[in-house]
Amino acid sequence: MGWNVVIADDEAPAREELAYLLGQIEDVELVTQAVNGLDAIKKVKEQAPDVLFLDMEMPDLNGLQVAQIVSELNPQVKIVFSTAYDHYAVDAFKLRAFHYMVKPYDEKDLSMIFHELRQDRLKSDAEMTSKPVTRTTSVKLAIEVDESIKYVSPKDIVYISKEGKHLQIHTRDGAYRATYTLSELERKLEPFGLFRCHKSYLVNLEFIIELKTWVNGAYNLMMDDTARSCIPVSRNYVKELRLKLEI
């Protein structure tokens, strides 16, 4: 699952620097910038991010005030405070901040934070899979085709690919262009076994027949469809994929 991130900082150069560094992290999918505390709250409501990078000192609401409001709006958001001063650390962790960064930003610190975020997500996923889940088997995905709507069962989807500005939903019967975003379908279809293996692909775990090593720690998946489709797997997703796929 890719990361949806919001950066809140009233200083544009600091926002741009952090946005650039986040863009170098392969599984960061979306980065949205907020220019102050009130804008941060608005962006959290709109984007429902996984992670909020929050500057401590902003002119309208400071980081601690924003964090209190955001924690009530969306307790699942992981808050990472950022500031040029380290004397806020105690207050930050009183609010159960996930992490704390001191400016100027360091690429190694950021990599470490995302390593911890991935580990936390794996732990949460493991706890969720240990609980019984009731699924509605009659639910189908609606796809607009010409002047009609085609209904596709999630169990019939082999994989979904992002091709330019559009998505292609590949089934054994054919491929259909869809107007959803990949993040939307990831949230909708995760309970039905669709897994994010790459920034541009979701795959149905039921259709995977082989995992092949490729280059630079990456892998390819062979799918059980007529084309024997070959789907790339980013190295950041390999461990989570194997945990979900193997017994």
C-alpha positions as CSV (number, residue, x, y, z in Angstrom):
1,M,0.0,0.0,0.0
2,G,1.4,3.4,-1.0
3,W,1.8,6.2,1.4
4,N,-0.4,9.3,1.2
5,V,1.4,12.2,2.9
6,V,0.6,15.8,3.8
7,I,3.3,18.4,4.6
8,A,2.2,21.4,6.7
9,D,4.8,24.2,6.9
10,D,4.4,28.0,6.4
11,E,7.8,28.2,4.8
12,A,7.7,27.3,1.2
13,P,11.4,26.3,0.8
14,A,11.1,23.9,3.7
15,R,7.9,22.3,2.2
16,E,9.6,22.0,-1.2
17,E,12.7,20.4,0.3
18,L,10.7,17.8,2.2
19,A,8.4,17.2,-0.8
20,Y,11.5,16.5,-2.9
21,L,12.9,14.0,-0.4
22,L,9.6,12.3,-0.1
23,G,9.5,12.0,-3.9
24,Q,12.6,9.9,-3.8
25,I,10.9,7.3,-1.6
26,E,9.4,4.7,-3.9
27,D,6.3,3.8,-2.0
28,V,5.3,7.4,-1.3
29,E,2.4,7.8,-3.7
30,L,0.9,11.2,-3.0
31,V,2.4,14.3,-1.4
32,T,0.1,17.3,-0.6
33,Q,1.3,20.6,0.8
34,A,-0.5,22.8,3.4
35,V,0.7,26.4,3.9
36,N,-0.4,26.8,7.6
37,G,-2.2,25.0,10.5
38,L,-5.8,25.7,9.3
39,D,-4.8,24.5,5.8
40,A,-3.3,21.4,7.3
41,I,-6.6,20.5,9.0
42,K,-8.5,21.1,5.7
43,K,-6.0,18.9,3.8
44,V,-6.4,16.1,6.4
45,K,-10.2,16.2,6.0
46,E,-9.9,16.1,2.2
47,Q,-7.0,13.7,1.7
48,A,-7.2,11.3,4.7
49,P,-3.4,10.9,4.7
50,D,-1.5,8.1,6.3
51,V,1.3,10.5,7.5
52,L,1.3,14.2,8.4
53,F,4.6,16.0,8.6
54,L,3.8,19.0,10.8
55,D,5.9,22.1,11.5
56,M,5.8,23.2,15.1
57,E,5.9,26.9,14.5
58,M,3.2,28.4,12.2
59,P,1.5,31.8,12.3
60,D,-2.2,30.7,12.9
61,L,-2.1,27.4,14.8
62,N,1.1,25.8,16.0
63,G,1.9,22.2,15.4
64,L,0.7,21.0,18.8
65,Q,-2.7,22.7,18.4
66,V,-3.0,21.2,14.9
67,A,-2.0,17.7,16.2
68,Q,-4.7,17.8,18.9
69,I,-7.4,18.6,16.3
70,V,-6.1,16.1,13.7
71,S,-5.9,13.4,16.3
72,E,-9.6,13.9,17.0
73,L,-10.6,14.1,13.3
74,N,-8.5,11.1,12.2
75,P,-6.7,9.1,15.0
76,Q,-5.1,6.8,12.3
77,V,-2.9,9.6,10.9
78,K,0.8,9.2,11.9
79,I,2.1,12.6,12.9
80,V,5.8,13.4,12.4
81,F,6.7,16.8,13.9
82,S,9.4,18.9,12.2
83,T,11.1,22.0,13.5
84,A,14.4,23.8,13.7
85,Y,14.4,23.4,17.5
86,D,14.5,20.2,19.5
87,H,13.0,21.6,22.8
88,Y,9.5,20.6,21.6
89,A,10.3,16.9,21.6
90,V,8.7,16.2,25.0
91,D,5.5,18.0,24.1
92,A,5.4,16.2,20.8
93,F,5.6,12.7,22.3
94,K,3.0,13.6,24.9
95,L,0.7,13.8,22.0
96,R,1.8,10.4,20.9
97,A,3.6,11.7,17.8
98,F,5.0,8.9,15.6
99,H,8.3,10.6,15.2
100,Y,10.1,13.9,15.4
101,M,12.5,15.5,12.9
102,V,14.9,18.5,13.4
103,K,15.5,20.7,10.4
104,P,17.4,20.7,8.1
105,Y,16.0,17.5,6.9
106,D,18.2,14.5,6.6
107,E,17.6,11.8,3.9
108,K,18.8,9.0,6.3
109,D,16.4,10.2,9.0
110,L,13.5,10.2,6.6
111,S,14.4,6.7,5.3
112,M,14.5,5.5,8.9
113,I,11.1,7.0,9.6
114,F,9.5,5.2,6.7
115,H,11.2,2.0,7.7
116,E,9.5,2.3,11.0
117,L,6.2,3.2,9.3
118,R,6.3,0.1,7.2
119,Q,7.1,-2.1,10.2
120,D,4.1,-0.5,12.1
121,R,1.8,-1.2,9.1
122,L,3.0,-4.8,8.9
123,K,2.2,-5.3,12.6
124,S,-1.2,-3.7,12.2
125,D,-2.0,-5.9,9.1
126,A,-0.9,-9.0,11.0
127,E,-3.3,-8.1,13.8
128,M,-6.1,-7.5,11.4
129,T,-5.6,-10.8,9.6
130,S,-5.8,-12.7,12.8
131,K,-9.4,-11.5,13.3
132,P,-12.3,-13.1,11.5
133,V,-13.7,-10.8,8.7
134,T,-17.2,-10.9,7.3
135,R,-17.3,-10.1,3.6
136,T,-20.2,-9.3,1.4
137,T,-19.7,-11.6,-1.6
138,S,-22.3,-9.9,-3.8
139,V,-20.4,-6.6,-3.9
140,K,-19.2,-5.7,-7.4
141,L,-17.0,-2.9,-8.8
142,A,-18.9,-0.5,-11.1
143,I,-17.0,0.4,-14.3
144,E,-18.5,2.9,-16.8
145,V,-18.3,1.4,-20.3
146,D,-19.6,3.6,-23.2
147,E,-23.1,4.4,-22.1
148,S,-23.6,1.6,-19.7
149,I,-22.1,0.4,-16.4
150,K,-20.3,-3.0,-16.2
151,Y,-20.2,-4.8,-12.9
152,V,-17.1,-6.8,-12.1
153,S,-16.7,-9.1,-9.2
154,P,-13.4,-8.5,-7.3
155,K,-12.6,-12.2,-7.5
156,D,-12.5,-12.0,-11.3
157,I,-9.9,-9.2,-11.4
158,V,-6.5,-10.5,-12.2
159,Y,-4.6,-7.2,-11.9
160,I,-5.1,-3.4,-12.2
161,S,-2.5,-1.2,-14.0
162,K,-2.0,2.6,-14.1
163,E,-1.4,3.6,-17.7
164,G,-0.9,7.3,-18.2
165,K,-3.8,9.1,-16.5
166,H,-6.1,6.1,-16.6
167,L,-6.4,2.7,-15.0
168,Q,-6.9,-0.6,-16.8
169,I,-8.8,-3.3,-14.9
170,H,-7.7,-6.7,-16.3
171,T,-9.9,-9.7,-15.9
172,R,-9.8,-13.1,-17.6
173,D,-12.5,-11.8,-20.0
174,G,-10.8,-8.6,-21.0
175,A,-9.5,-5.2,-19.9
176,Y,-11.6,-2.1,-19.0
177,R,-10.6,1.5,-18.6
178,A,-11.7,3.0,-15.3
179,T,-11.9,6.5,-13.9
180,Y,-10.9,5.6,-10.4
181,T,-7.5,6.4,-8.9
182,L,-5.2,3.5,-7.9
183,S,-5.4,4.6,-4.2
184,E,-9.3,4.5,-4.4
185,L,-9.3,0.9,-5.7
186,E,-6.6,-0.1,-3.3
187,R,-8.8,0.9,-0.4
188,K,-12.0,-0.6,-1.9
189,L,-10.4,-3.9,-3.0
190,E,-7.9,-4.7,-0.3
191,P,-10.5,-6.8,1.7
192,F,-10.9,-8.9,-1.5
193,G,-7.3,-9.9,-1.9
194,L,-6.1,-7.1,-4.2
195,F,-2.5,-6.1,-3.2
196,R,-0.4,-3.1,-4.0
197,C,2.9,-4.5,-5.4
198,H,4.2,-1.5,-7.2
199,K,3.3,2.2,-7.5
200,S,1.4,1.4,-10.7
201,Y,-0.1,-2.0,-10.0
202,L,-2.6,-3.9,-7.9
203,V,-2.6,-7.7,-8.2
204,N,-5.1,-10.3,-7.1
205,L,-3.3,-12.7,-4.7
206,E,-5.4,-15.6,-5.9
207,F,-4.0,-15.3,-9.5
208,I,-0.3,-15.2,-8.6
209,I,1.5,-18.4,-9.6
210,E,5.2,-17.5,-9.5
211,L,7.5,-14.9,-8.0
212,K,10.7,-14.4,-10.0
213,T,13.8,-12.5,-9.1
214,W,14.7,-9.6,-11.4
215,V,17.4,-6.9,-10.9
216,N,18.4,-4.6,-8.0
217,G,16.4,-6.5,-5.4
218,A,13.1,-6.3,-7.4
219,Y,10.9,-9.1,-8.5
220,N,8.3,-10.0,-11.2
221,L,5.0,-11.8,-10.6
222,M,3.7,-14.4,-13.1
223,M,-0.1,-14.2,-13.2
224,D,-2.5,-17.1,-13.9
225,D,-4.3,-15.5,-16.9
226,T,-4.3,-16.4,-20.6
227,A,-1.5,-13.9,-21.3
228,R,0.6,-15.2,-18.4
229,S,1.0,-11.5,-17.5
230,C,4.3,-10.4,-15.9
231,I,3.8,-7.8,-13.2
232,P,6.7,-5.9,-11.5
233,V,7.1,-5.9,-7.7
234,S,9.0,-3.1,-6.0
235,R,11.5,-4.3,-3.4
236,N,9.7,-2.3,-0.7
237,Y,6.6,-4.5,-1.2
238,V,8.2,-7.9,-1.4
239,K,8.3,-8.7,2.3
240,E,4.6,-7.7,2.8
241,L,3.6,-9.6,-0.3
242,R,5.2,-12.8,1.0
243,L,3.7,-12.4,4.4
244,K,0.2,-12.2,2.8
245,L,0.8,-14.9,0.2
246,E,2.7,-17.7,2.0
247,I,1.7,-20.1,4.7
